[in-house]
Amino acid sequence: MSRADQVRERERVVLEGECRCPYRLLETERGSAVRQRRAGARGCHDQEAHQGCEARDPDEIQCLTLNGAVAIRQGRVLFFDPVARMSRTIAALYRFLYAVFLSRLPEPAAVSLGQNLLRLLPLDRLGSFRLDDPRLAITLGGVRLANPVILAAMYYDPTILGRAMGLGFGAVTAKSITIQARPGHPQPNLVRTSTDAGPGLVNCNGFQNPGLERFRASVASLPHRVPLIVSVAGETIGDYVKLVRELGPLGELVEFNISSPNTRLVYEWSRKPDELVTLLREVRRATEKPLIVKLSPDFAETNEREIIPAALDAGIRIVNYGNTRKVTNRRLSQGEGGLSGPDIFPTTLENLRRTRRVFGGDLEIIATGGVDSPDKAARLLDDGATAVGYFTGFVTRGPILARLILERLAASR
């Protein structure tokens, strides 16, 4: 059956079901669609499952029906996808699992369990975690990404990185690597947070990583199903130059971290803009790969006034805005750490808007921080982000979150 015949066949299917919002969807024999507000309905009571009853375009909604997911635009059925229903079922199950089990485990045990499951379970082989749609493709630094959703830096294990590349992301970022191996700060170096905004994390990991040589050896043969972003962190200009030269060939893009609040000498780069100018120029000379500067949300004025202009002058056109926010937390071994999760989303959105307004199209921006729902990802992209990144949402909402975001983005194309 040809593609056109398949479309016509779908349009002949008569669907009648109710979504989890105040609307009933009806499709006629010729594929036209109407929506009717149910009597007594006061508003959508399941925004996670239903992404569109309050859509910007009143003629466009995406809905979870009794039979699957159906996207409707201007009275026409665009797709009917039972896999989309499956993805929402997986999301609901994971949220339940996180609430009743994972969030109650001691943090070290939860981290170990999560990493072991990622290594062992072949989730990357399941198509339900991916959505291939050419309309979602972007370019970042001249590198083609299948979509604008990026897994932020947290893993360096090659098996986990390989699994993550099959979970719907347009690119995957490896954890920041230093010249020498680092054991990280003693435990507790990770604690959970929970506020009205949702679950988050505070960490003082301290760049625990295997070091340049072991990391290079471990990922040298890693197949790149999607682009790999290599992340580096140093305490001197020489550190960064060596790391970029040695690790740059392993990835399609290179991110250099000058903003981790968990390591003083790295965090201090954002306080030394004069020295940072030299760093940016030297790192730019060290590789031809596209470079990404990872900014701190704690230095918004310095970023705007000094760091971003210096990056542009050095020929660096991509920023990751941004890192975790420095907070005090007495449960951590260091007494302070980096906050991630939904509490920092308003800061991410504000920094994105201001940076886009000031620098216009001269800059490509990866908006990272607080993304744990399709709505938040779509909002950042609508407000000028080139791509969105997240990691905490991967933990608290599960590996299926990327698929949910892609469904939302595809429905709005």
VENWOUR-V377084 format. One line per field, one symbol per residue. phi: phi as a letter, one per 30 degrees, with the letter a starting at -180 (. if undefined). psi: psi as a letter, one per 20 degrees, with the letter a starting at -180 (. if undefined). Layout:
phi = ???
psi = ???
This chain:
phi = .deddddddddddccbaccdbdcccbbddcjdbbbbdddidcldcbdddccbdcddcdcbbbbccdckcbcbbhibddabbddddddddddddddddddcbddcdeeddddddddddddddddddcddcbbcbddddbcbiicdcdaccbdddacbddddeddddccjddabcdddccecdbdiddddcabdbbbddkdbbbbbeihdadiedddeddcecddcdbeccdcbbbcbddedddddddceddbdbbccccbddcbeddddedcbddddededddddddacddcbccccddbeddeddbddedddddjccbbccacdcdbcaddddciaacdbjddcdededdddddddddchddbcbcdbkjdbaeedddddddcjddabbabeddddcjddeedddddddddcd
psi = prgghgghghiipoporprlajqpppprhjiqqqqppqpipirpjmhghojjikqgoijpqpqoahiapppppljppgqonhhhgghhgggggghggggifgiiqqghhggggghhhhghplhiipiiiqoooiiiqrpokippphrkppprphqiphggggghijkiqhqppqqpqrgqqpirqqqpjpqqqoahhaqaqpqlhklprirgghgghhjhjppnhrqpoppqprirhhggggggghigiirhqpppokjpiioghghihiimhghhgggggghhhiqiqpqppoqpiilggggghggghhgghijpjpqonbarppqpoiiqhiirapprahhjghgggghgggghggicjipppoopojojqhggghgghhjjqhrqqqghhhghiriihgggghggghhi.
